[in-house]
């Protein structure tokens, strides 16, 4: 719920603290701005210029929920949660401190809710640019606050308020991550590696993983974060046609293949296929920029 994370939220216009008003039907800032809380429980925190991206459509969100609920990416979920545990331990964050975990591009909240279940008394901020995703996020876990915002703009969070950030196949803003993390806080990033879903690429004509994707990410984080570790997470999945359709439907490829053409290509597949999931889990620690920004 938004009330659980109100102490970390900030006005996207000027960064001033937010508080709940009128039984949390609105969030108001010290500078006088007001943001209505939707009846589904999420809030849109934008600076007034409008969101630059619309994010996932309702169809993509439903496809994501269908695929992930099948447990096909369970090893990815476990790896991300383990990374959060390690990040909190590295930074000596006591659980009684009710650590704040931010997931950027949180989608339906599948990963974040699992992490919150595993990290006792933690609180979650689920941030996504898609209103459709935010509606699911708001009800994915009792300790999640759902926020619609654009990762490429100023994040609606107070400086040094977040203990760990997770990013699963989603965009990353290194400068903003550095600002909102506590001293010594870490970013846990899951990035698709070449070979991910390769068995589906030729028969379905879906997009491939770009070369040197992780290396380009590291260049953007250089000077702001230090590499803690990076591990390959790879495993086989046995998928039927419905699961494959859901996987394609939740991905960017859904925007490039028409429904009729996709249905035709899916019909030509065998009833089940063994498909490789392959991604890199990278942990990065915030580099201090000033004495007060150093871990105690």
C-alpha positions in Angstrom: 0.0 0.0 0.0 1.1 3.5 -0.7 0.9 4.3 3.0 3.7 1.9 3.7 6.1 3.8 1.5 4.9 7.4 1.9 8.2 8.2 3.8 10.2 7.5 0.6 8.0 9.2 -2.0 8.8 12.6 -3.4 7.1 15.3 -5.5 8.3 14.6 -9.1 8.4 18.3 -9.8 10.6 19.6 -7.0 11.6 16.5 -4.9 9.8 17.7 -1.7 8.3 15.0 0.6 4.8 13.7 0.0 2.1 12.9 2.6 -1.3 11.3 2.4 -4.5 13.4 2.5 -8.2 12.7 2.6 -7.7 9.1 3.8 -4.9 8.6 1.2 -7.1 9.4 -1.7 -4.5 12.1 -2.6 -0.8 12.6 -2.0 0.2 16.1 -1.4 3.7 17.7 -1.3 5.1 20.3 1.0 5.2 22.7 -2.0 1.4 22.3 -2.6 1.2 19.9 -5.5 -1.5 17.2 -5.3 -1.7 13.7 -6.9 -4.9 11.7 -6.9 -4.7 8.0 -5.9 -6.6 5.9 -8.4 -9.4 3.7 -7.0 -7.2 0.6 -7.9 -4.6 1.9 -5.4 -1.8 3.3 -7.6 -0.7 6.8 -8.1 0.8 8.6 -11.1 3.7 10.8 -10.1 4.8 12.8 -13.2 6.1 16.3 -13.4 3.2 17.6 -15.5 4.9 17.3 -18.9 3.3 13.9 -19.5 4.9 10.5 -19.6 7.3 10.0 -22.5 6.4 6.3 -22.9 3.1 4.4 -22.5 4.7 1.0 -21.6 3.0 -2.3 -21.9 -0.6 -2.5 -23.2 -3.3 -4.4 -21.4 -2.7 -7.4 -23.7 1.0 -7.4 -22.9 0.3 -7.2 -19.2 -2.1 -10.1 -19.3 0.3 -12.2 -21.4 3.1 -11.4 -18.8 0.8 -12.5 -16.0 -0.1 -15.7 -17.8 3.5 -16.7 -18.6 5.1 -15.8 -15.3 2.3 -17.5 -13.3 3.3 -20.8 -15.0 6.6 -20.7 -13.1 8.7 -20.8 -16.2 11.1 -18.1 -15.0 11.3 -19.4 -11.4 15.1 -19.6 -11.5 15.3 -15.9 -12.6 13.0 -15.0 -9.7 15.1 -16.9 -7.2 18.3 -15.3 -8.5 17.0 -11.8 -8.2 15.7 -12.4 -4.7 19.1 -13.9 -3.7 20.8 -10.8 -5.1 18.7 -8.6 -2.9 19.6 -10.6 0.2 23.3 -10.3 -0.7 23.0 -6.6 -1.3 21.3 -6.0 2.1 23.9 -8.1 3.8 26.8 -6.4 2.1 25.4 -3.1 3.3 24.6 -4.3 6.9 20.9 -3.3 6.5 19.0 -4.7 9.5 15.7 -6.2 8.7 14.1 -4.3 11.6 14.9 -1.2 9.5 12.1 -2.3 7.1 14.3 -2.0 4.0 12.9 -0.4 0.9 13.2 -2.3 -2.3 12.5 -0.5 -5.6 11.7 -2.5 -8.7 11.9 -0.4 -11.9 9.8 -1.7 -14.8 8.0 -3.9 -12.2 5.2 -5.1 -14.6 2.7 -7.2 -12.7 4.9 -7.3 -9.5 5.7 -11.0 -9.9 9.4 -10.6 -9.0 8.9 -7.9 -6.4 6.2 -9.8 -4.5 8.4 -12.9 -4.3 11.3 -10.8 -3.0 9.1 -9.2 -0.4 7.8 -12.6 0.8 11.4 -13.7 1.2 12.9 -10.6 2.9 11.0 -10.2 6.2 9.5 -6.8 6.9 10.8 -5.3 3.6 8.7 -2.7 1.8 8.4 -2.5 -2.0 8.0 0.4 -4.5 6.8 -1.0 -7.8 7.5 1.6 -10.5 6.2 1.2 -14.1 5.3 3.5 -16.9 2.3 1.5 -17.8 -1.0 2.3 -16.1 -2.2 -1.2 -17.0 0.7 -2.7 -15.1 0.2 -0.4 -12.2 -3.3 -1.7 -11.6 -1.8 -5.2 -11.1 1.1 -4.0 -9.1 -1.2 -2.3 -6.6 -2.7 -5.6 -5.6 0.3 -8.0 -6.0 1.4 -7.7 -2.3 0.2 -5.9 0.8 3.6 -4.2 1.3 3.9 -2.8 -2.3 3.2 0.7 -3.3 2.4 1.1 -7.0 3.6 4.1 -8.8 3.3 5.2 -12.5 6.4 7.1 -13.5 9.0 7.3 -16.3 12.4 5.9 -15.4 14.0 8.4 -17.8 12.8 11.4 -15.8 13.4 12.3 -12.2 12.2 9.4 -10.0 9.5 10.4 -7.5 11.6 9.2 -4.6 13.6 11.0 -1.9 17.4 11.2 -2.0 19.0 8.2 -0.3 15.7 6.5 0.5 16.0 3.1 -1.2 18.1 0.2 0.1 18.1 -1.9 -3.1 16.9 -1.6 -6.7 16.0 -4.5 -8.9 15.7 -4.2 -12.7 14.5 -7.2 -14.7 14.7 -6.9 -18.4 13.8 -3.2 -18.1 15.4 0.3 -18.7 18.0 1.7 -16.3 18.8 5.2 -15.2 22.2 5.1 -13.5 22.2 8.7 -12.3 18.8 8.5 -10.7 19.5 5.1 -9.2 22.6 6.7 -7.6 20.6 9.6 -6.2 17.8 7.5 -4.6 19.9 4.7 -3.2 21.2 4.8 0.4 25.0 5.0 0.9 26.3 1.6 -0.2 23.0 0.6 -1.7 23.0 -1.8 -4.7 21.3 -2.3 -8.0 20.5 -5.8 -9.0 20.1 -6.1 -12.8 18.9 -9.1 -14.8 19.8 -8.6 -18.5 19.0 -11.0 -21.3 22.2 -12.6 -22.8 22.7 -13.9 -26.3 21.2 -17.3 -26.6 18.1 -16.3 -24.6 15.0 -18.0 -26.3 17.1 -18.7 -29.4 15.1 -21.8 -30.2 12.1 -19.5 -30.9 13.9 -16.9 -33.0 14.0 -18.6 -36.4 10.5 -20.2 -36.4 8.7 -17.2 -35.0 10.9 -14.4 -36.4 11.2 -12.7 -33.0 13.8 -10.1 -32.0 17.3 -11.3 -30.9 19.4 -10.1 -28.0 21.8 -7.3 -29.0 25.5 -8.1 -28.7 27.5 -6.6 -25.8 24.3 -5.5 -24.0 25.8 -5.9 -20.5 29.0 -4.2 -21.6 27.1 -1.1 -22.8 25.2 -1.1 -19.5 28.4 -1.1 -17.5 29.7 1.9 -19.5 26.6 3.9 -18.4 27.1 2.9 -14.7 30.8 3.7 -14.8 31.9 6.3 -12.2 28.6 5.9 -10.3 28.6 2.3 -9.4 31.2 -0.4 -8.8 30.7 -4.0 -10.0 30.1 -6.4 -7.1 29.6 -9.6 -9.1 28.0 -10.9 -12.3 26.6 -14.4 -12.7 25.1 -16.3 -15.7 21.7 -17.7 -15.0 20.8 -20.4 -17.6 18.2 -23.1 -17.7 15.9 -25.1 -20.1 12.1 -24.6 -20.1 9.6 -27.0 -21.6 6.9 -24.8 -23.2 3.7 -25.6 -24.9 2.2 -23.4 -27.7 0.1 -21.4 -25.3 3.1 -20.7 -23.0 5.1 -19.7 -26.1 2.3 -17.4 -27.3 2.2 -15.7 -23.8 6.0 -15.3 -23.8 5.9 -13.6 -27.2 2.9 -11.6 -26.2 4.7 -10.0 -23.2 7.8 -9.1 -25.1 8.7 -6.3 -27.5 8.2 -8.8 -30.4 4.5 -8.5 -29.8 4.6 -5.0 -31.4 6.4 -6.4 -34.5 4.3 -9.4 -35.4 0.6 -9.2 -36.2 -1.8 -11.6 -34.3 -2.8 -13.6 -37.4 0.8 -14.0 -38.5 1.9 -15.0 -35.0 -0.9 -17.6 -34.8 0.1 -19.1 -38.1 3.8 -19.4 -37.0 2.7 -20.9 -33.7 0.6 -23.5 -35.4 3.6 -24.7 -37.2 5.5 -25.5 -34.0 5.5 -28.9 -32.3 3.1 -29.3 -29.3 6.0 -28.7 -26.9 9.5 -27.3 -27.2 12.6 -27.1 -25.0 13.7 -23.5 -24.9 16.7 -21.9 -23.3 16.4 -19.1 -20.8 19.7 -17.2 -20.5 20.5 -13.9 -18.6 23.2 -12.2 -16.7 22.5 -11.2 -13.0 24.7 -8.2 -12.2 25.1 -6.5 -8.8 26.5 -2.9 -8.7 27.2 -0.9 -5.6 26.8 2.8 -5.3 30.0 4.8 -5.4 30.2 7.6 -2.8 30.4 11.1 -4.3 30.8 13.1 -1.1 31.8 12.4 2.6 28.1 12.3 3.7 27.4 9.8 0.9 29.9 7.3 2.3 28.7 4.1 4.1 28.9 4.4 7.9 
